[in-house]
C-alpha cells in the first residue's frame, strides 16, 4: 500500500512542473498585458510603459521571470495581485471556502440523484424510464451552464419568486466567517434564519453546477450496474433465492461503485471548471469568479498562482481518489 | 428533470426566505468588485463608486447630475491673474469619520490636503511606493498630466492651501474634482505607519464623505453607514450596501425581485422588460462619451480632408446606430463632445449621408481599398465593433471601396492602433473623466497625443492653437468660444468619423427618490432617500 502511494506521489511531480509551465505561459500568450489593461482608455505613453515594465519586472528575460515564479511558489510565496495589491494566497483562502461549499452541495446533489437514477435505469433496462433518463442525462451533460443558470433565475427567482436571484446570503445577515462555509458558520452562531437564507441561496447554483456531474454519474452508474448485473456471482445470488433488493443493493452495487467513485473524483475538476461560470452568474464570491476577473485584467500573478493552487487541489483530490480506489478494490494495491 | 424540480421544491419547503432589507437600507447592485478602497491607486468606475464617491470628498465637487464645478471641502478659491496660483480656503470643522478602526483627534486641515497629493508623486513620501503597496502606478495622477503641471502644494495656514502650477492650465480645477484627488486623512496614515499596518489604508478607508466604511466581504458585499458627522449634513438613508453582481441579467432580476434598489448597466435586450415593470423606473442619459473612427491622416489618400469627408458621407449613420444600439438607443454625434457638456457647438453638423457625392470623390482620389479596424470588446460607446465594421464595410462597398476588417483583442488592438504608421480607419471611443472639453479635445486630438491616444495622428495648427489657448485661459466664457471654434475646424478637417454618444441607463425601484444619473458615469448615493 505504501509503495502504491509513493508511486502515485512521484508521478505527481512531473505533472506539477507541467502545470507551472502552462500557467505561466498561457496568461502570457494572451494578447495584451497588465500595464495596458490597467491604463484603460487613457493608454500610456511609451516612456511610462517602459518605466512600468521595469517596475513590475516584465523587462526581464522570460526564463528569468519563470525562474522567479517557480522559486517563489516553491517557498510558498504566491505573490501579490497586480490590481488589488493584496497577497494572492490571502484572497484565495478567503474565497476558496465559498467554492468548496458550492461544490460540495453540487456533488451531494449529483450523487443523491445520480446514483439511484443510474441503478434504477439499469434495473429497468430498456424501459421508458431508462430511455427517458438517459436522454435527459445527455441533455444535462450538454447543458450550457450560462444559459441554464439564467433560465433558472428568470423562472424561479423572477417569475415564481421562490429563490433569491444571486449572492450567498441575505444582505441583512452579517456573518463573520469562522470556517468560511456560511451554512456551517450560521449554525455555529446559532442563527437559524441566516442558515435558511444561506441554504435558499444555494439552491439554484447547486442545481446549475450539479447538472453535468449528475448526468455523468447517472450514466456511469447505469453502465457499471449493467455490467455487474451480468456477472456470474449476481446470477448465483439470485439463484440462491436472495431478494432482488438485496442482490442489487449489496452484491451488485458495491462492485458497481468502484468505477463510479473514480468518476466522482474526476468530476472535481468539472466542478471547478463549472464554478467559473456558475459563480459569475450567481455573484458567488468564490475562486472561479476571481480567476475570470483576473484573466480579463491580465493579472499575471493571480492567474499563474491561482491556476497552480487550483491544480494542486485537483491533484490532491485525485490522489485521495486513487487511495480510496485501492481501499475499495484490493486488486489495485497488488498491481 | 422532474426529480430535480422536486428536490428544489423540497429544499425550498424547508427554508423560509429571509425578509427584504430594512427600510432605510439602500442596496446598490454594483457590476464588479473594487480593486481596493484608495481612489488614488485605482482606475475603474466601479472602484470609484465604492471609494471616492461614498467615503471621500474633494476640494471641489461636480454638481450633482452635471459637469460644472461647485465647492467641496474648499468653500471658495482664488486663481491668480497669470493663472498659476490657486488658493483654496477649507471649510472649517470638517470631521474625518470615526469608526472602530480609527478615531480622529483633529479636524481636516491643510496638512491632509497637501499629503493627499504629495503621496501621489513625491518619491520620498513613504506612501508613494513599496512600503505602502507593491507596484503602485498612480495611473490617474500621471494620466491627467499632474506631474507636468503641478509645481507645488503648500500649507499657508490650517485652513488655507496654495497650489502653484508650472504653466496655466484651466482644466486643473476639474481635475481636482476627480476621484484620484480625494482628500485622505494624514492622521490616519501616520497612525497606520506607526503601527506597521500601512496596507490597511487601502482596505479600511477613512474620509470625510457622506458614508463611512463598515465592512467588505471580498467579491460579495460592501457595507457602509451614513457618516453622522458629514459636513453637508447626515444622509437620509442609514445604511448603504453594495451587492456585487457581475452578470447584467442577474442584476436586473435582483432589482425586479426587490433584492436591490438600484442597478446600473442593464443589457439592451432587457430594456423592454424593465420598461414594462411597474415597480421600477428606467433612467437614461446621453453618456459623457463618444464612439468614433479615426482615419490615419498622414497616409495618402487619407491625408486629404475631402477623401475623409467622402468616407463619412458614404456611411448610413442612422441605420448604423439603429442596428448597433437597438433598443438602448444613442445620440448621433455632431461634435466630438456630447451635448451635455458645456461649449458644445450647436451650429456644427457632421457629414450627411450622400453616397453619390462620396463615390465620385473617392474614385477621383483612387481609393479602392482600406483597412477597417475592429476589436472584440464591448465598450460603453460601441457595443459591437465587429458588427459596426461589417455595416460600414457594406456601405463603403457601395461606393467602390473595399474594406478589409482587421481584428485584435482589446489591449493588443489599442497598442497596434495608436502606432503612427497604422493604416486605415480605426474604431475607438472615449468616456470623459472630468467634464472639461479639454479632456476630449486635447486627450484625443492634440499633437502631443500622437502615438498615445491621437489615433488619427492628426496635428492641425489651427485646431492645436485653439485648444492650447483654451487650456491656458481661466475665463470660462472665453474658453467656450475657443472650443466652439475648435469644433468648426474639426468638422472641416474631419480627422474622424463621429458616430454616437451612447445612452447610459440605471434601473431604480419606484420607492427610491433623489437618485440622479451622472453625466460623468459615476454612481452617487448622497441625497438619495427610500420610502418605507
Interface residues (C-beta under 8 A of the other chain):
Chain A: X30 X31 X32 X33 X36 X37 X38 X39 X40 X41 X42 X43 X44 X45 X46 X48 X52 X55 X56 X80 X82 X83 X84 X85 X86 X91 X94 X95 X109 X112 X113 X117 X136 X150 X153 X154 X156 X157 X158 X161 X162 X163 X164 X165 X166 X167 X168 X170 X171 X172 X173 X174 X193 X194 X196 X197 X199 X200 X203 X204 X207 X211 X214 X280 X281 X282 X283 X285 X286 X289 X290 X293 X298
Chain B: X1 X3 X4 X7 X8 X11 X12 X14 X15 X16 X17 X18 X19 X21 X22 X25 X27 X32 X33 X35 X36 X41 X43 X44 X133 X134 X135 X136 X137 X139 X142 X143 X199 X202 X203 X215 X217 X218 X219 X220 X221 X223 X241 X243 X244 X245 X246 X247 X249 X250 X253 X254 X256 X257 X259 X408 X409 X410 X411 X412 X414 X415 X418 X429 X430 X431 X443 X451 X452 X453
